[in-house]
Amino acid sequence: MAEQPPAVVELGNRRELFVDHLLIDALDGVRLKLHEPRPAEVALCADQPWDGPFNAGHCVLHDQGLFRMYYRALQVDGPVCLCYAESEDGISWRRPALDLVRDEQGRPTNILLRDTPNFDLFLDTCPGTPADERIKLVQYFSGRHSLTPYDAGKGGKQVYLSGSGDGIHFRRLAEEPVLHCDLPNAFDSSNVFFWSAAEGQYVGYFRFMDDWRSVARITSPDLRRWSAPEPMTYGDTPREHLYTNATTPYFRAPHLYLALPARFLPDRRVVSDEELAGLQVATAQGHVYYNDCSEAVLMSTRAGTACYQRTFLEGFVRPGPGAGNWVSRTNYPLTGIVQTGPEELSFYVSREYAQPTWHIRRYTLRLDGFVSVNAPYGGGELCTRLLRFAGSRLELNYATGAAGQVRVEVQDETGRPLPGLGLEDCDPLIGDHCARQVCWRGSPQLPPLTGKAVRLRFSLQDADLYSLRFC
């Protein structure tokens, strides 16, 4: 069953998006709308000799003004390599020539580690983290050998931790594993670790498998002592195979973790024999990569909870045109949602898996633009649950049509409008703004309401409301 919302939502001054129903009491003539990410340019493609068809993206980190991308390179019969790219803007990427691993001609490459098992990386933002350990590398081993893309290992897993100050040179932080796990297929594929400022502890979301490819959550105060894994729940939605999870605190609302998992549909073959003949889909160690298909979906979870909210079951990043994106294990998002413009966010998706044309493509949305409360031309209303906030002004992220508008009413606990804060007092908001304050009769200033429970009533016409916060 879905978790029950609190009687009063303690909002404080945090930003809230409409990716779940926490704030919503009633919708009348409006709906929640899942927005479609816009495909942008190819960020990276497999054009180096050490690259291969089984490449996969892992994460993008925004670190002190530099965007860092870590990805896997894997030829059909080659070693697994951890590779690196970087960018000043998250749009144009380069592979720096690093003198860590050289190619067959003795030239520098962008390989950080060769013959490495499955791995994940994260930027450790825990206060007091030593400068030379800012970027953490997580590696997985089974009892007998390192995990590989072809063998996840069915037995117990050990997790080792390394750190880096520059994101390039890593050193092992402990000789012994920092974590053991006996869940079946634990840590297969891409996993996630991060410091949660909202929880004051480290949080991990990792792949395991019962009857389904699924996700478990663990926590730690210090990356050494870990809680018992807790399988995530999915509310009342049907179970599906979630191959990766890409769960991360949203940078504008870090108490809200957004997930871009890869929904995997085994044995759902879409590519015809004729299309397959022209694709050059590679096989390896008995594995074929054209009998399944996959896409990215959107989920969310909140700090301290073990339930994913699946407000939408529809595809978020569909495979799209071209048979090459309908093969197995493609359309997998990298972990990381980053800001790449004043009003733009980006994330990255691995495309055309197991093919010479493998690449990572950037996708964009407006800030907070995953989901909106959407109103048609005929208009409608949203009523929130009781909220308790901090601040004296209300800021909205919204967009209207030329004939549209947004108005807001502040109500007391009984649903009566507060004096001077009714719909008729609200100056209509018209236009397209990621941060615009609501005014009532020309003033954005709210009366002293901190600590009091109120409701917000939104009247929308030909409009989208993406987020709100009190400030």
N, C-alpha and C positions, 0 to 999 in steps of 0.2 A: 504494500500500500504506500501511496505518496505520503511524505511527511506533512503533518498539519502545521499551518502557519501560526505564529504567535498572535495573541489577542491584540497586542500593540506592537508594531514593527519599530524597533529602536533604530531610527535612521541616522541620528547624529548629523554629520555633514558629509557623509559618504555619498558617492555617486551610485545611482542604481540604474541598471539596464532592464529591459523587459524580456530577458531571455527565459525567465520563469514567471510564475504567478504570485510571487511573494507579496508584491504591492497591490495586487488587483483584487478588488472586491466584486465589481460588476462591470461588464462590457455591454453597451447598448448601442447597436448600430455600427460598432467598430470591431476590429479583429486584430489579433496578433499576426504580423506578416514577417515571414522569413525572407530576408533580402539575398539576392544573388550576387556573390563576389564577381568582380570584373577581372577577367584574365588580362594580365599585362605582358611584359616582355619575358623572354626566356632569360633566367638569371644565370644558368650554368648548364652546359651540355657535355656529353661524354666524348671529348675530342682529344684526350691525351692517351699515349700508349698504355699507361697503367690503368686507365679506366676500363670498364667492361660493361656488358649488358646488365649485370646484376648490381649496379650501383643503387644506392638508396640514400636519401637525405635523412639527417638526424635532427639538427636544430639550427636555429639562427639566434644569436645573442646580440643585444645592443649593449656595448661595453665602452664607456668613456668616449663616446662620439664615434666609435668604430663598430660597424656591423661585422660579426664573425659568423661564418657558416662552416659547419662540420658535417661531412658526409662520408659514406662508405663507397669505396671503389672495389670492384670484384670482377675479374675476368672469369671465363668459363673454368679454366684450370689454374687460376692464379691465386695468390694469397689475398686475404682480406686486409685492406688498407684503410686507415683513418686519414682522410684528406681534409684540406683546409682552404677556404677562400675568404676574401674580405672585401669590404665596400665602405665608402664614406657616406653613402646615401641610401643604402639598401636596394638600389636600383641597378647600378653598374658594378659588376663584380669582377675581381681579378684573382688569379691563382698565383700567389707569390712564390718565387723560386727559393726554396728553403734548403739549407745544406744539412738536412737530417737523413734523408733517404735519397739516393741517386738512382737514376734509371740505368738501363743496360749499357748506355754509352757514357756513363759517368757524369751525367748532367744533373743539376739540382732539380727537385720536383716539389710539388705541394703536398707530399705525403708526410704526415707527422709520425705515424707508427705503421710498421709493416708486420704482417702475421699477427694481428691483434684480434681477439675475439669480439663478439658483439659488444658494443660500447654505447655510452651516452655521456653527454656533457651538460654542465649547467654553471651559471654565474652565481657564486655563493655570496649573497648579500647579507648574511648574518652579521650583526655588529660585532666587531672585534676579530673578524676573520683576517689572518695574516695576509699581507699583500702578495706574498709568493704562493698563496693557495687560493686566490680569488676565483679561479676557474677550475672546476672539479671534473675529473674524468672518472667514470664508473665503468668497470669491466667485469664480465661474468664468466665463471668457470663452473664446470660440473666436477664431480668427484674424480673423474678420470682424465678429463681433457678440457680444453677451452671450447666454449660454444661456437658453432659456426652457423652461417645462414642455412646450411643443409642439415645440421644436426643440433636441435635445441637441447638435447639431453633430457631424458625422462626422470633422472634421479635428482638428488639434492643439489642445490646451487650455492656457490660462494661468490660474494661480491667484494671486489678489491677497489680501493680508492686511491687516486693520484691527484696532485694539485699543480697549478701553474700560476705564475704571475703575469706572463705575457700571452697566455693562450696558445702557446706553441711548444714550449719545452715543459714536459711534465715529469714529476718524480713521484714515486710510490710513497704514500703517507703512512702506511703501516704494512709490515711484512705479512701479517695475518689478515684474513678476510674480515671486513667490518660488518658483514651480514651473512646469515645462512637462511636458506628457505627450502622447504621440502614440497611446496605445492607443485603439482604436475605442470610441466612446461613453463615453469617460472622464468621470467626475464627473456623469453623468446622475443625477438624483434625489438622495436624501440620502446623504451621506458622513460619515466620522468622522475626527476628529483628536484627539489627547490627549497629554499628557505622561505617560510611563510611569515611575513610580518604580522599578518592578521592572527595567526595562531601562536606565534612566538616559538616555533619549532620547525624542524625539517619535515617535509612531507614527501612521500614517494607514491607513485601510481605505476604499477607494473603489470605486465601480461602474465596470466596463468590460464590454465584450461581445465574446466570440469567437463560438462557436455558441450560447452561453448567456449570459444575464445573470449576471455573476459578480463576484468581488471580488478586488482586488489589494492588496498591503501595501507600504508605503514607510516609511522611517525617516529621521530627521534629528536632528543634535545641536542645531540652532539655528533651525529653521523657514526656513532659507535654502538650505542644502546638503542635497540629498535623494538617497537611494539609488535605484537603478533599481527600477521596480515589479516585484514578485514575485507572480505569480498564486497565490492561495490554493489548496490542495488540500483534498479532502474525504474522505480515506481511501478505503475500498472501497465507499462509498455511491453510488447512481446520481446522475448530474447532474440538477440542476433549475434553473429560473430563479429566482434570488434578486434581487429588484428592489432592495431596500435591505438594509443589514447590521446597523445599530444595535449595533455591537460596542463594549463599554466595560469597563474594569477594574471588577470587582465590588468594591464599597467595603469589604467585610469580608474580602476576599482579593484584593488588587490585582494579584497575579501571575497571576490567573485572569481572562481576558477572556470575558465572557458576551455572546453575540450573539442578537438577536431579529430575524432577517431576515424579510422578507415573501416568502413562496413564491408565485410568480406562475404561474398556469396559463393560458397564452394559448389562446384559442378553446375554452375549456371553459365553455360557456354553461349556466347553471343557471336563470336568470330566464326565465320563460315570457312570451309576448307579453301575456297577460292581466295578469300581475304588473307587467310593464314599463309598462303603460298607467297604472298608479296610482302610479308612483314619481317621475316628473318628473326622469329622469336627463338631464342636460344633455349637449349635444355642442358641440364647438368645433373649428374649422379642419379639419373632416373626420374628427376622432377621435370614435369612439363608445365608451361606457364600460359596456357591458353584455354583451359577448361573452366576457369572461374572468372568472375568480374568483381569489381569493387568501386567504391566511391567514398567521399568524405561526408560525414554528417556533423551536426552541431549538437553538443550537449553542454550542460553546465552543472557545477556543484559549488557549494559554499563552504567557506572555511569551517573546519571542525565537523563536517558531516561526511557520511559514507553513502550518499545517495546521489546518483546522477539524475538530473532533471532532463527529460527528453520531450521538451515542448513541441518539437517538430520531428516527425519520423521521415519526412521527405529528404532527398539528397540535398546537401549543401553545396558541394562541388561535384557535379555530375561528370561522368566520363566525357561527354560531349562528342563532337563529330570526329571521325577518323577511327578506323578499326584498331589502331595501335594503342588506344586508351581503354579498350574493352578486353584486354588480356588480363591474366592473373596478376595480382599484387601491384597494381598501378593506382594512381590517384591517391597516394598516401601523403598526408600533410606532414611537414616537418614541425617539430615543436618550436613555438615562438611566434608571437603576434607583436609586431613592432610598428612604431610610428615613422612614416616615411615622407610626411608632408604636414603643413599646418593643420589640415583637416582630413588627412588620409592615414589609414593603417594598412599594413601589408602582412601577408603570410605566404608561405611557399609550399609547393606541392610537387612531389616526385611523379613524373609522367613517363609513359611508354616504357614500362619495365621490361627487362629481358630482351631489349632490342638495341641495335646500334644507335638509334635515335633517342635513347634515354636522355631526359633533361629535367631540370627543376625550373618551374615557372612561378613567377610572382603573381599573386592575386590581391586585389585591393577592395577596400570598403571605406566609406566615410567613418570618422571616429564614432565609436559606439554603434556602428551601423549594421549590426548583425540582425536585429529584430526591431520592429517598430509597432506601436499601436497605430493602426492605419484606419483612416476614415475616408469614406467615399464623398462625392460631391454633396450628397444628401445629408451628410453629417451624422454624428453620433457622440456618445459620451463614454468616458471612463471614470469610475469611482474607485478610489483607493481604499484600502483598509485603514484603520486608525494608525497614524504615524506619530512618533515623537522625534523631533528634530532639534538640531542646534544651528543657530544662525539667524539672520534677519532678512535674507533675500532668497528667492527661488530662481534657479537657473535651469533652463531647458535646452536640450538639443533637439531641434525639430526642423521640418521642411514643409512648406505648403505650396499648393498651386497658386496661380495669380488670383484666382477667385476664392482661395481657401483662407482659413484662419484657425488659430488656437486661442482659447480663453480658459482661465482657471478661476475656480472658486475655492476658498478655504472655508471649511465647515467645522463646527464643534462636534463633540462626541455624539450628539443626537441627530446630526445631519443638517442642522440649521446653518446658513451662511453667517460668518462673522461680520460685524458691522464694517462696511467699506470694502469688503473682500468678496462680494458676490460676483456672479457672472456679469451682471450689468455694470459693475464697477471696473472690470478688467479691461485694459486697453488691448484690443486684438493684436496678436502676434502674427505677422505676415512675412513671408520670406523663407530663407534657408540659412540657418545659423547653428553652429555647434555649441555656442555658449551665448545665450541671450537671457537677460533677466526679465521676469514678469513684472509688469507695472499695473497698479490699480489707481486710476485717476491721476496718472502721470508720475506716481511714486513707486519705486521698487521696494521701499522699506516696509517690512512687516511689523505689526505691533509686537510687544514682548510676549512671545508664545513659547519660548524655550522651556521644555519640561512638560508642556501640555500636549495632550493627544488631540490631533486634528485629522480630518479627512480632506483629500483634494478631489475636486470634481473638475474634470477636463471636458470642455466642449470643443470638438474638432470637426472641421469641414475641409475636405480635400487636403488632408494633412497626414504627416507621419510624425509621431513622437518617439524619439529614440532613447532618451535618458533624462534624468532629473537629478538635481542635488540642491541642498540648502547651503548657503554660504554666508 
